[in-house]
């Protein structure tokens, strides 16, 4: 058990089904199952109350172990996991969800996502219907998607019953995806930003470093604050305790509207990850 801090400083967003979700969470992509328990324990100790994992990260066991050992009540931690690409399809998705719950040692999660649409397989609508069943049974308090583009979202809106609660996508100052975010918001789908620092690429940008110097903050804190004020749910990841703590300390300052606009002007459509239109894992 760790000594935990209160996380009242973190704003919460309300999803389209009324479920509340912390706007700042902790991501565990590329953290090994062996290392993730300590990382999540550190995050919870710092005050994070939203943890984002995935079947494809192969660290759900360690994440579940950390939450169970933390001393933080389960109902105070918002847990997200995601369906692996090989598990697309109705029956496959139901089975994969059960396996994720088993690895997490939980009876439910707070948000379950389709990790990638994999449009070449053309099964994401069928898969979404499995998620609708999981949601109807109360085993995931909300359901959503990740890496979906507008045509993928439109098919779900046209052909299924439940509107995704979130779309987790790559967003950072160099890839802002404003049209996709706007489309989602028009339909009640909140944007959730992964790779929010562009894997560190934006931290050397003169606009960012200049603002960091002016505010007495780190470049990472400035970028994460920009995400918060732009309305993104954001899930920075780190395996370094000092960075985990630093990324949480973004609620004691506010960027001016002019500074938000300056960061908005950095958009260059530059991905650090795969293109959802073509990605197959």
Buried (B, 14 or more C-beta within 10 A) or exposed (E): EBEBEEBEEBEBBEBBEEBEBBBBBBBBBEBBBEBBBBBBBBBBBBBBBBBBBBBBBBBBBBBBBBBBBBEBEEEEBBBBBBBBBEBBBBEBBBEBBEBBBEBBEBEBBBBBBBBBBBBEBEBBBBBBBBBBBBBEEEBBBBBBBBBBBEEBBEBBBEEBEBBBBBBBBBBBBBBBBEEBBEBBEEBEBBBBBBBBBBEEBBBEBEBBBBBBEEBEBBBBBBBBBBBBBBEBBBBBBBBEBEBBBBBBBBBEEEBEEEBBEBBEEBBEEBBBBEEBEEBEE
